[in-house]
Amino acid sequence: MKAAETLVDPYSVVFTFDVVNEFERGMAGKICGSVNAKNRYGAYTGQRFFYASYVKTSDRYLVIAFTTIATRFDPSMANGSICL
């Protein structure tokens, strides 16, 4: 399942990627950023912090965990302990 498919309006989603940490020479890593999408009322919810883990398979990257935190996005969160 794609991350955007978990949202009410997946076509409205706007992702920003603030921190990308690579491990094992690009074979795995962590991505932190913000996501903003429309809610059931058609209004944007505001940026929400997210982080995801990924691994590279033979021909593509696979996201193995995706979590949003129900707080407004604060750029300092991307530089905190979650995204190091």
N, C-alpha and C positions, 0 to 999 in steps of 0.2 A: 504494500500500500504506500502511496506517495504521501508525504507530509501534508501537502495542500489538500488532499482528499479528505482529511479529517476535519476540515473547516466547513462552515455553513455555505460559504460562497468561494470555492477553490479558485475561481478565475479572478477574484479580487485581491488575492494575496500579494504582498510586497515583502520580499526578504531583503535584508541587508546583512552582509557578512563582515564582521568587525575583526575577528581573530580567527586565524586558521593555524593550528599547530600540527605539524607533520611529524610522524614517527616512522622509523624504519624506511627512510628515504622515499617518502610518499606512499608507502603501502598501507598506512593507517594514519588516523589523526582525529582531531577534534575541531569542530567549527562552532563559534559563538557569534551571536548577532541578534537581530531583532526581526520580528514578524508583525505585520499589520494587515488586517483583513476585515471585511464587512461582517457585521453580526446579522441576526435574524431581522432586524429593523432596517437594514440597508445602510447603516452608518459604520464608519471605520471605528474600530475599538481603541486605536492608539497603539503605539509600538509596545510589544511585549518581548522580553528577553527570552532567547532560546539557546540551547546547546545540543549538539549532535555528535555522535561518534561515527566514523566511517572506516571501511576497509576496501582495498582495491582487489577486485577479482581479475581474471585474465583480460577482460575487455571493458570493464566499467567499475565505477565506484558504487558501493553499497552502503547505505546509511543503516547502522545497526541499532541506533538508539536516538530518539528525538524527544526532547522534553521542553515544554514551555513553563515558565514560572509566572504565576498570575500577579505579577507586579509590573508597573510601568517600566519601560526601558530606561536605564541610566547607564551612559557610556562607561562609568567607572566600574560597573559590574563585569564588563568584558575584560578588565585588567585585574580583577580580583582573583580569588583562589579558585573559582569555578573554571576559569578559562586558561589557567596557567598550565 
